[in-house]
């Protein structure tokens, strides 16, 4: 299975990100879609599993839960929006990691791409950064990787300049 991971689109899903994800089988979105139209645009493009973020309204929350727990090819994935990273997990993330013991923990929110292996929980923590243009980040990012027979391999990062919108 070929997985694409994005977060923090904030109403922006462009051709750069679509081209990066064109061959994936599934898109995982770690929250802050921005609006239901963006979520639908992604779901029309590829199969989608997402969670809502702190900036998402009830339109998103009706379709995307607070957390997702998935089993893909023998890999258990826990996904939520505000999660943190090893040594600095959000307290809710820590409770969920303890309860579910995932192989991969995916979160967003920070707009900073991080991939860190957590030796304490034997878990790969992935934050794909921000695929959208809203926020303090300088570079837009996304991640894709393969899962086969319980193994993760060939992880790649997509990176694009942040588009600046000039106000008139």
Protein Blocks (a to p, Z undefined) as FASTA:
>chain_A
ZZdddehklopacfklmmmmmmpmbdcdeejnopaklmmmmmmmpccdddddfkbcfklm
mmmcfbdcddeehiacdddfbnojehiacfklmmmmmmnopabdcdehjopacddddfkl
opacddebjabfbdjbfbdcddddddeehiaehiacddddddddddZZ
